Amino acid sequence: MTLGTIIMMAALGLMSLLGLFAAANAVDIGMTVFGSVLTLFGVGMIFWFLKRHFDEQDAAVARGSGEGVLDRVA
């Protein structure tokens, strides 16, 4: 996982918290929906980044390139 990915995940986490704050303090349905969608988008993207990271590790192990987590342990 690169530093750029980690920074992006941190930014998405902050964006998700902002969405939760917006939804919790909303006075109309539009802001509630916006905050909820912003939160779901941020959390979904974080999980997608994690999935992509572990898929890349699995592919590296399958190729035998020595970049996988199992190669570092053994």
Chimera marker file (.cmm) of the C-alpha trace (Angstrom):
<marker_set name="trace">
<marker id="1" x="0.000" y="0.000" z="0.000" r="1" g="1" b="0" radius="0.5"/>
<marker id="2" x="1.525" y="3.284" z="-1.068" r="1" g="1" b="0" radius="0.5"/>
<marker id="3" x="1.651" y="6.482" z="0.931" r="1" g="1" b="0" radius="0.5"/>
<marker id="4" x="-0.746" y="8.099" z="-1.533" r="1" g="1" b="0" radius="0.5"/>
<marker id="5" x="-3.313" y="5.380" z="-0.917" r="1" g="1" b="0" radius="0.5"/>
<marker id="6" x="-2.985" y="5.767" z="2.850" r="1" g="1" b="0" radius="0.5"/>
<marker id="7" x="-3.430" y="9.541" z="2.591" r="1" g="1" b="0" radius="0.5"/>
<marker id="8" x="-6.454" y="9.079" z="0.345" r="1" g="1" b="0" radius="0.5"/>
<marker id="9" x="-7.998" y="6.622" z="2.799" r="1" g="1" b="0" radius="0.5"/>
<marker id="10" x="-7.457" y="9.100" z="5.647" r="1" g="1" b="0" radius="0.5"/>
<marker id="11" x="-9.101" y="11.862" z="3.599" r="1" g="1" b="0" radius="0.5"/>
<marker id="12" x="-12.029" y="9.582" z="2.803" r="1" g="1" b="0" radius="0.5"/>
<marker id="13" x="-12.371" y="8.787" z="6.501" r="1" g="1" b="0" radius="0.5"/>
<marker id="14" x="-12.550" y="12.492" z="7.322" r="1" g="1" b="0" radius="0.5"/>
<marker id="15" x="-15.054" y="12.989" z="4.529" r="1" g="1" b="0" radius="0.5"/>
<marker id="16" x="-17.184" y="10.189" z="5.974" r="1" g="1" b="0" radius="0.5"/>
<marker id="17" x="-17.117" y="11.834" z="9.390" r="1" g="1" b="0" radius="0.5"/>
<marker id="18" x="-18.152" y="15.112" z="7.788" r="1" g="1" b="0" radius="0.5"/>
<marker id="19" x="-21.047" y="13.303" z="6.119" r="1" g="1" b="0" radius="0.5"/>
<marker id="20" x="-22.127" y="11.820" z="9.443" r="1" g="1" b="0" radius="0.5"/>
<marker id="21" x="-21.992" y="15.265" z="11.028" r="1" g="1" b="0" radius="0.5"/>
<marker id="22" x="-24.004" y="16.766" z="8.170" r="1" g="1" b="0" radius="0.5"/>
<marker id="23" x="-26.650" y="14.043" z="8.366" r="1" g="1" b="0" radius="0.5"/>
<marker id="24" x="-26.944" y="14.244" z="12.145" r="1" g="1" b="0" radius="0.5"/>
<marker id="25" x="-27.410" y="18.029" z="12.177" r="1" g="1" b="0" radius="0.5"/>
<marker id="26" x="-29.629" y="18.277" z="9.106" r="1" g="1" b="0" radius="0.5"/>
<marker id="27" x="-32.862" y="20.224" z="9.271" r="1" g="1" b="0" radius="0.5"/>
<marker id="28" x="-34.225" y="19.023" z="5.947" r="1" g="1" b="0" radius="0.5"/>
<marker id="29" x="-34.314" y="15.765" z="4.019" r="1" g="1" b="0" radius="0.5"/>
<marker id="30" x="-31.884" y="16.964" z="1.348" r="1" g="1" b="0" radius="0.5"/>
<marker id="31" x="-29.007" y="17.451" z="3.751" r="1" g="1" b="0" radius="0.5"/>
<marker id="32" x="-29.809" y="14.163" z="5.492" r="1" g="1" b="0" radius="0.5"/>
<marker id="33" x="-29.610" y="12.294" z="2.198" r="1" g="1" b="0" radius="0.5"/>
<marker id="34" x="-26.451" y="14.148" z="1.162" r="1" g="1" b="0" radius="0.5"/>
<marker id="35" x="-24.695" y="13.381" z="4.450" r="1" g="1" b="0" radius="0.5"/>
<marker id="36" x="-25.727" y="9.736" z="4.342" r="1" g="1" b="0" radius="0.5"/>
<marker id="37" x="-24.592" y="9.289" z="0.731" r="1" g="1" b="0" radius="0.5"/>
<marker id="38" x="-21.297" y="11.046" z="1.496" r="1" g="1" b="0" radius="0.5"/>
<marker id="39" x="-20.697" y="8.699" z="4.422" r="1" g="1" b="0" radius="0.5"/>
<marker id="40" x="-21.565" y="5.583" z="2.416" r="1" g="1" b="0" radius="0.5"/>
<marker id="41" x="-19.356" y="6.702" z="-0.465" r="1" g="1" b="0" radius="0.5"/>
<marker id="42" x="-16.371" y="7.338" z="1.809" r="1" g="1" b="0" radius="0.5"/>
<marker id="43" x="-16.663" y="4.038" z="3.648" r="1" g="1" b="0" radius="0.5"/>
<marker id="44" x="-17.238" y="2.149" z="0.394" r="1" g="1" b="0" radius="0.5"/>
<marker id="45" x="-14.136" y="3.661" z="-1.178" r="1" g="1" b="0" radius="0.5"/>
<marker id="46" x="-12.031" y="2.771" z="1.867" r="1" g="1" b="0" radius="0.5"/>
<marker id="47" x="-13.155" y="-0.847" z="1.623" r="1" g="1" b="0" radius="0.5"/>
<marker id="48" x="-12.460" y="-0.806" z="-2.127" r="1" g="1" b="0" radius="0.5"/>
<marker id="49" x="-8.902" y="0.441" z="-1.510" r="1" g="1" b="0" radius="0.5"/>
<marker id="50" x="-8.380" y="-2.331" z="1.049" r="1" g="1" b="0" radius="0.5"/>
<marker id="51" x="-9.771" y="-4.955" z="-1.338" r="1" g="1" b="0" radius="0.5"/>
<marker id="52" x="-7.492" y="-3.726" z="-4.120" r="1" g="1" b="0" radius="0.5"/>
<marker id="53" x="-4.465" y="-3.863" z="-1.817" r="1" g="1" b="0" radius="0.5"/>
<marker id="54" x="-5.099" y="-7.457" z="-0.780" r="1" g="1" b="0" radius="0.5"/>
<marker id="55" x="-5.905" y="-8.503" z="-4.355" r="1" g="1" b="0" radius="0.5"/>
<marker id="56" x="-2.531" y="-7.113" z="-5.439" r="1" g="1" b="0" radius="0.5"/>
<marker id="57" x="-0.824" y="-9.063" z="-2.653" r="1" g="1" b="0" radius="0.5"/>
<marker id="58" x="-2.582" y="-12.273" z="-3.691" r="1" g="1" b="0" radius="0.5"/>
<marker id="59" x="-1.569" y="-11.714" z="-7.309" r="1" g="1" b="0" radius="0.5"/>
<marker id="60" x="2.049" y="-11.169" z="-6.257" r="1" g="1" b="0" radius="0.5"/>
<marker id="61" x="2.027" y="-14.439" z="-4.306" r="1" g="1" b="0" radius="0.5"/>
<marker id="62" x="0.504" y="-16.270" z="-7.280" r="1" g="1" b="0" radius="0.5"/>
<marker id="63" x="3.214" y="-14.851" z="-9.579" r="1" g="1" b="0" radius="0.5"/>
<marker id="64" x="5.908" y="-15.796" z="-7.101" r="1" g="1" b="0" radius="0.5"/>
<marker id="65" x="7.447" y="-12.352" z="-7.233" r="1" g="1" b="0" radius="0.5"/>
<marker id="66" x="8.254" y="-12.276" z="-3.552" r="1" g="1" b="0" radius="0.5"/>
<marker id="67" x="6.072" y="-9.251" z="-2.832" r="1" g="1" b="0" radius="0.5"/>
<marker id="68" x="3.353" y="-11.090" z="-0.973" r="1" g="1" b="0" radius="0.5"/>
<marker id="69" x="2.798" y="-11.126" z="2.746" r="1" g="1" b="0" radius="0.5"/>
<marker id="70" x="3.513" y="-14.875" z="2.965" r="1" g="1" b="0" radius="0.5"/>
<marker id="71" x="6.938" y="-14.425" z="1.395" r="1" g="1" b="0" radius="0.5"/>
<marker id="72" x="7.915" y="-11.839" z="4.022" r="1" g="1" b="0" radius="0.5"/>
<marker id="73" x="6.926" y="-14.136" z="6.913" r="1" g="1" b="0" radius="0.5"/>
<marker id="74" x="8.702" y="-17.266" z="5.687" r="1" g="1" b="0" radius="0.5"/>
<link id1="1" id2="2" r="1" g="1" b="0" radius="0.2"/>
<link id1="2" id2="3" r="1" g="1" b="0" radius="0.2"/>
<link id1="3" id2="4" r="1" g="1" b="0" radius="0.2"/>
<link id1="4" id2="5" r="1" g="1" b="0" radius="0.2"/>
<link id1="5" id2="6" r="1" g="1" b="0" radius="0.2"/>
<link id1="6" id2="7" r="1" g="1" b="0" radius="0.2"/>
<link id1="7" id2="8" r="1" g="1" b="0" radius="0.2"/>
<link id1="8" id2="9" r="1" g="1" b="0" radius="0.2"/>
<link id1="9" id2="10" r="1" g="1" b="0" radius="0.2"/>
<link id1="10" id2="11" r="1" g="1" b="0" radius="0.2"/>
<link id1="11" id2="12" r="1" g="1" b="0" radius="0.2"/>
<link id1="12" id2="13" r="1" g="1" b="0" radius="0.2"/>
<link id1="13" id2="14" r="1" g="1" b="0" radius="0.2"/>
<link id1="14" id2="15" r="1" g="1" b="0" radius="0.2"/>
<link id1="15" id2="16" r="1" g="1" b="0" radius="0.2"/>
<link id1="16" id2="17" r="1" g="1" b="0" radius="0.2"/>
<link id1="17" id2="18" r="1" g="1" b="0" radius="0.2"/>
<link id1="18" id2="19" r="1" g="1" b="0" radius="0.2"/>
<link id1="19" id2="20" r="1" g="1" b="0" radius="0.2"/>
<link id1="20" id2="21" r="1" g="1" b="0" radius="0.2"/>
<link id1="21" id2="22" r="1" g="1" b="0" radius="0.2"/>
<link id1="22" id2="23" r="1" g="1" b="0" radius="0.2"/>
<link id1="23" id2="24" r="1" g="1" b="0" radius="0.2"/>
<link id1="24" id2="25" r="1" g="1" b="0" radius="0.2"/>
<link id1="25" id2="26" r="1" g="1" b="0" radius="0.2"/>
<link id1="26" id2="27" r="1" g="1" b="0" radius="0.2"/>
<link id1="27" id2="28" r="1" g="1" b="0" radius="0.2"/>
<link id1="28" id2="29" r="1" g="1" b="0" radius="0.2"/>
<link id1="29" id2="30" r="1" g="1" b="0" radius="0.2"/>
<link id1="30" id2="31" r="1" g="1" b="0" radius="0.2"/>
<link id1="31" id2="32" r="1" g="1" b="0" radius="0.2"/>
<link id1="32" id2="33" r="1" g="1" b="0" radius="0.2"/>
<link id1="33" id2="34" r="1" g="1" b="0" radius="0.2"/>
<link id1="34" id2="35" r="1" g="1" b="0" radius="0.2"/>
<link id1="35" id2="36" r="1" g="1" b="0" radius="0.2"/>
<link id1="36" id2="37" r="1" g="1" b="0" radius="0.2"/>
<link id1="37" id2="38" r="1" g="1" b="0" radius="0.2"/>
<link id1="38" id2="39" r="1" g="1" b="0" radius="0.2"/>
<link id1="39" id2="40" r="1" g="1" b="0" radius="0.2"/>
<link id1="40" id2="41" r="1" g="1" b="0" radius="0.2"/>
<link id1="41" id2="42" r="1" g="1" b="0" radius="0.2"/>
<link id1="42" id2="43" r="1" g="1" b="0" radius="0.2"/>
<link id1="43" id2="44" r="1" g="1" b="0" radius="0.2"/>
<link id1="44" id2="45" r="1" g="1" b="0" radius="0.2"/>
<link id1="45" id2="46" r="1" g="1" b="0" radius="0.2"/>
<link id1="46" id2="47" r="1" g="1" b="0" radius="0.2"/>
<link id1="47" id2="48" r="1" g="1" b="0" radius="0.2"/>
<link id1="48" id2="49" r="1" g="1" b="0" radius="0.2"/>
<link id1="49" id2="50" r="1" g="1" b="0" radius="0.2"/>
<link id1="50" id2="51" r="1" g="1" b="0" radius="0.2"/>
<link id1="51" id2="52" r="1" g="1" b="0" radius="0.2"/>
<link id1="52" id2="53" r="1" g="1" b="0" radius="0.2"/>
<link id1="53" id2="54" r="1" g="1" b="0" radius="0.2"/>
<link id1="54" id2="55" r="1" g="1" b="0" radius="0.2"/>
<link id1="55" id2="56" r="1" g="1" b="0" radius="0.2"/>
<link id1="56" id2="57" r="1" g="1" b="0" radius="0.2"/>
<link id1="57" id2="58" r="1" g="1" b="0" radius="0.2"/>
<link id1="58" id2="59" r="1" g="1" b="0" radius="0.2"/>
<link id1="59" id2="60" r="1" g="1" b="0" radius="0.2"/>
<link id1="60" id2="61" r="1" g="1" b="0" radius="0.2"/>
<link id1="61" id2="62" r="1" g="1" b="0" radius="0.2"/>
<link id1="62" id2="63" r="1" g="1" b="0" radius="0.2"/>
<link id1="63" id2="64" r="1" g="1" b="0" radius="0.2"/>
<link id1="64" id2="65" r="1" g="1" b="0" radius="0.2"/>
<link id1="65" id2="66" r="1" g="1" b="0" radius="0.2"/>
<link id1="66" id2="67" r="1" g="1" b="0" radius="0.2"/>
<link id1="67" id2="68" r="1" g="1" b="0" radius="0.2"/>
<link id1="68" id2="69" r="1" g="1" b="0" radius="0.2"/>
<link id1="69" id2="70" r="1" g="1" b="0" radius="0.2"/>
<link id1="70" id2="71" r="1" g="1" b="0" radius="0.2"/>
<link id1="71" id2="72" r="1" g="1" b="0" radius="0.2"/>
<link id1="72" id2="73" r="1" g="1" b="0" radius="0.2"/>
<link id1="73" id2="74" r="1" g="1" b="0" radius="0.2"/>
</marker_set>
